[in-house]
Amino acid sequence: MLKPLSILFVTSEVIPFVKVGGIADVSYSFPLAVRDMGHDIRVMIPKYGCISERKNRIHDINRLRDITIAVGKLSDVATVKSSSMNNPRTKVQAYITTNNKYFDSKKGIYENMNTGETYPDNDERFAFFCRSVIETCLILNWFPDVIHCNDWQTAMIPAYAKLLFPEQFKNTRFVFTIHNLNDQGEFPASSFDKTGLPASIKNDFIHKKNMNFVKGALKYSDYVTTVSPSYAKEITSDEKYTNGLSEILSKMKNFKGILNGIDPWYWNPRKDKLLKNKYDKDFWSYKEANKSFVLKKFNLEVKEGTPLIAMITRLDKQKGIDLVIESLETLMKEDVQFVLLGEGKPEYKQKLTNLAKSYKEKFAVSFGFNEELAHRIEAGADIYLLPSEHEPCGLNALYSLAYGAIPVVRETGGLKDIVTDIDEEKLTGNGFTFKNYKSVDLLKAIGRAIRLYQNKENWEGITVRNMEQDYSWKPRISEYDDIYRLITK
Ligand code: GLC
């Protein structure tokens, strides 16, 4: 038997502490799955103002109080605290960086929640966080076999370790996972001077004349992964969504796309604590009970035989929200109801609010992040929309399959790997897909779903078959294990 590895998984958001995106779900489910394999994995995140110490049982660690963290010429004090996250089988320790200036005084993760503006000092905030990870290892005298970083907010860690503390971290290897290349941590070039890294390597972090955190992580990591095989193919071959990083990615030998998995308790309609009506053999009674809850919540009439379409999303161009807005008038001519839960750009909120006013009986929206409602919507929906322009993974496609809602998705990124188009004759496939980013194509795919819904027996056959598949990390976690083993050999 191989010796278990020590791994530090660093991330900017994680369930149950804080979540605005899918990365928080993965940062929860993945370490638990790795722990299940026997590795000593711990998680590290910053403590934003919205995280309650009391509710999350965050407590002090004597040795990690009042650590001076120098970010370039700036220096401030951090106290690293401890908590844990668990599912009914497994528990993982979490280190939490607290600091007033960069984190506690700000409620949002990346942006001011009231104005929607990204914080102007995000470069300093996350460089500070990255340094706190390094300092924690130094003080604990714990140099994990692997430090696994996620997205730009953690991207300075490999460079800090390798360039500033090469001796201490000589046996540590670095994995960097790309969850979304939309945000690469781009700042004015002068931002590099604040990082405290030697000026001689500045170009490793400069891309198109800007500071680019992700570019540096690609350079200093030992292995880079992304969250689906198809997205991996897209970002190595198409500059469209990579802001010019495709060339670097396509030349990398240590790069792989591995589809995300989900936690088998947290997102499981048979066990989900957030669901009043759990799934227990009878599909329709489970679905109808959850559906009527959702409809009431959104002030829509409970109507038998009318399919409920749902979407839970960041209100962002990438998610295909323009396509939905464009298609709504035509869609509303069908016998459907549609609920949307989302948060994001004010202009989208305005447009959606107006549409909800025009189609009061059929279309309703709710704004904000609401984890409980998200679970209940997945359980109550018949059809789930993911018409993304591009999508690295698309966890909601997995959730809708697991919760018995048929996904309608555009064939892009992870959605391509998760959803196979249904053949209405042979009853193969698990959802409806369309190729072109056009509202006629989206409407056609939704139309096919509405028609299939008229045949209760076929609908139940497909959804129940979908619900019986394993969407957890189990089938794929060994791919990460292989990577960890390969780089630590
Ligand atoms: C990002 C991606 C999304 C993915 C998630 C988790 O939010 O946009 O596609 O599912 O990260 O990896």
Residues whose N, C-alpha, C, O or C-beta is under 5 A from the ligand:
A	BS01	GLC	G21 G22 I23 V26 H179 N180 V227 E391 P392 C393 G394 L395
